[in-house]
Amino acid sequence: MNLRVIGCNFRTAAVDLRERLAFDDAKRQAALTELSARYGAECAILSTCNRVELYVGRQPHEQPFDLELAAEFLGEVHRLPAAAVRPLLYEHINDHAVRHLTRVAASLDSLIVGEGQIAGQVKQTFDAAKTAGTTGPLLNALFPHVLRAAKRVRTETGIARGHVSVSSVAVDYVRQVFDHFGDKTVLVIGAGKMARLTLKHLAALKPKRILVTNRSPAKAAEVAGQCGGAAVPWEQLDDALARADIALSTTGAAEPIMPRERFARHVAPKRAGGTLVVLDIAVPRDFDPAIHDGDAVCVFNIDDLTRVREHTLAGRRKHVAPAEAIVDAEVRRFVADWQRRKSGPVIHQLRTEVDRVRADVVAPLLGKLNGKLTAADRAYIEGAFRLFQNRLLHGPIAALQEADPDGDSKRLLDAVRKLFGLT
């Protein structure tokens, strides 16, 4: 095996640097073609918001693809100095590379342990490499094996159980209050990234209507248009809040936009009944926490949601050890399977050759003793020679099967070929 994983992730490179090294689909396809042609290698490129990694496999006798070559290549593709790229990179070799990819696919190496998107991104990475024609025997064996291992981790442990993003936890809160949403009105206050992400989760509940308000009418109209909602003028916030069942607030205001007195005077009297759930994920907070009464109005802030997130993550962490055990077992299985693939033809040729030699020796012997042996005698003699053959070959075959793929495997294969006259 001559496999290298070289790249950077959220631990080694800040987001502004990862952005500069990221690959879109078109750039990845061009880079795969160039990388494969330049180095005569199998290759795949994994590029997500948290990591950029090159997976490169070469023939065992060829010079490995190393950190310096990777820095040079990435710098060339992204028009960055190789010297600026090199300090960001880490490297994993052979079975350590197999382990790394398996942990990545199983979301054990993720910013949020157990997150569910990375396995799909690993599959997309493999599919893109196949489309580019840059995979070969090693990567074609490695990626499917790793994806099966990741599935084992997800199904046999609880590491992916429970939502952990603030936006998904917010929706979990809402589900605890309402058992149906077809008659509900969702009000979104603000139009930033968090508002859009959380609204995506809320829209999946298929509420009756979605209202969006923002100090910028254009931004309100843009967000409303993306979710089939309606924009509401900022000046009509009180009336919109009075109509809402669920309010999501994510403004960047320095002071609360909804003090307790304003809510009590201009919103509460207009409400027709029913519970209002306010998801106040702004920092500083948009809603006065005193508005919360746990009955007519439930106000949840970012700290409430973060505590649930941390509780969920704590629950996941207890599944890390069983997940790592699965990863270790799958890595050993892959390495052993790959070693058998590599030594299998030589072992088959060895058995065939020794079978031929044994037959060449036994046949004349039995011919000379023809008529002097019973059938049982002939069977015993043939069995004794087979037993001798098996005991003779046990050591070489076991050595080939158990050889360290990173160490003496090639030396042993060459020695067996030479000792037994194999081609």
C-alpha positions, 0 to 999 in steps of 0.5 A: 500500500502506498496511500497518503492523506494530506490536507488541512482542517478546522484544527490546523487552518482558520476559516479564511484560509480554508476558504482559499483552499476550497474546491468547487465542483469544476475546480475539483474535477480539473485538479483531479485530472491534473493531480492524477496525470502529473504524479501517475496516481489514484486520487480523490479530493475531499473539500468541505467547510471544515476540511480540504484533503487530498487522497493519493495512492501510488504503486508501492515501488513509486516515490510517495506523494509527500507534504512538499508536493501537496503544498506545491500542488495546492498553492499552484491550483489556488494561486497561493505561495507553497510556503504559506500552505505547507504549515497548514498541512498534516499527513497520514500514511497507509493504515493511518490514512485508512483510519483517518478517512474512516474516522472522518466518514464516521464523523469522529473527526468532525467539529460536531461529533456525530454530525450527519452530513460528512458521510454523504460528502465522502461519498460525493468525493468518491463519486467525483473521483470516479467521474474524473477517472482518477480512482484505481484498485486502492481507492475503489476498495477503500472508499466503499469499505469506509462508507460501510464502516461509517454506516456501522458506527451510525447504526450500532452506536448512538453517536448520531442521536439527537440534534446538535445545531442551534437551529435544529434544537430550536425546532425540537423545542417547538415540537414539544409545544405543538403537535401539528403546524398546519394552522400555525403562523411563523414570524421571522424577525431579522434576515441574517444567516441564522434566521435563514438557517433556522427558518429552513428547519421551521419551514419543513414543519409546513406551517400555514403561513410564514411572515418575515419582518426586517428593518430593511424591507428588501431583505425581508422580501428576499427571505420571504420569497425564499420560503413562500412567505410574506414580508411585513413592514417593520412598523407592524411588528406588534401586529405581526407578533399578535398573529404569530404562534411561533416567533424567531428573532435574530436581529443585531439590535443593541437593545431589546426590540420587545421590552416587557412593557411594550409586549404587555401594552401592544401585543398581548391584548391583541392575541386571540389566545393560544401559546406563543413560542419565541425563539430568541437566538439574538445576542444581545437578546431581542425579547425581555425574558420577563415576558416568559410566563410558561403558559401563554408565552414561552421565551427561549434564548440562545443559552437555553438552546445551547444547553440542550445542544451541549447535553446532546453532545455529552450524550454522544461522547459516551458513544465515542469509545464504541465507535472508535472500536468499530473503526479500529476493527474495520481498519484492520479488516481493510488492511488485512483484505488488501494484504491478501489481495496483494499476496493472494496471487503469489500464494496461489502460484506457490501452492500450484507450483508445490502441488506440481512438484509433489505430484512429480515425486509421488507419481513415480514412487507409486508407480514403482510400488504398483501391485504391492500397495493396497488402496489404503496404503496408496491413500496413506502415502499420498496423504503423508506427502500432502501433510508434509507439503502443507506444513512446509508451506505454512510458514511462508504463507502465514508470513505473507498474510501477516506481513506489515504492508508498510514494512517487509511485505514486498521483501517477503514476496520477492524472497518467496518468488526467488526461493520457489522459482516463481515468475 
